[in-house]
Each structure stands twice: as C-alpha cells, then as structure tokens.
Amino acid sequence: MPRTKQSPEFEIVVDGEPYVWRLQRQPQWSSDAANWRGMAIAVRHVEGKREAVLEFPPGPQPRFGAPQLQSSQIARDLVAKAITSALAAGWEPLSRGKTVTIVVDATGG
C-alpha cells in the first residue's frame, strides 16, 4: 500500500479562534500556462469542515538545486494575516460547502 506524503498540520489561534493549517502547494511551475505559481496553504477551523486554500503570488524563482520550502519556514504572522484576510473576504469556516480558494498578496493581506 503506497504511503502518501502530506505536510504536517500546525495549529494557530486568530482572533481567539483555533485553526489548523498546512502547506498545500510548494512554489512551482504551472503546467497550464507555463508560469511560475506561488505557494498555497490550506486552512480550516478546528471545529469546522470547510477548508480555504490561500494562494500567494509567485515570488522569485529559486536557483537550481535550492532546498524546497518547508512548512516550518513560513512565518506564523503571515499565516495569521492571510486567515484574517480570508475571513474578511467572506470565508465562513464553520459552514458546509466546497473548498474556497482565496488569492492573497505577498504579505497575506
């Protein structure tokens, strides 16, 4: 049985509410438009089921052979600000429904 490699989940508290987040996508080349895509993190409320994928803009392309981005390297302040922006954009983490994709800027706003 193949083992799936999934990013570890981290807990964070934003405005007194507990959330869980993980690195959904590393910065990578996009196959559909031959463009460089930024990282994306998946966030959900601890008690909720509706997930939000927060997409960041592409940054500079890494040099060949550079180590990949690790979840532990992502600043907690950046994640907290991105969650706040997602809530302001209308994400309702305690509701039911499909995963919501929200594009944020490089600072999480």
HELIX and SHEET records of a PDB file:
HELIX    1   1 SER A   71  GLN A   73  5                                   3    
HELIX    2   2 ARG A   76  ALA A   88  1                                  13    
SHEET    1   A 5 PHE A  10  VAL A  14  0                                        
SHEET    2   A 5 GLU A  17  ARG A  25 -1                                        
SHEET    3   A 5 ALA A  40  HIS A  45 -1                                        
SHEET    4   A 5 GLU A  51  GLU A  55 -1                                        
SHEET    5   A 5 VAL A 100  VAL A 103  1                                        
SHEET    1   B 2 GLN A  28  TRP A  29  0                                        
SHEET    2   B 2 TRP A  36  ARG A  37 -1                                        
END                                                                             
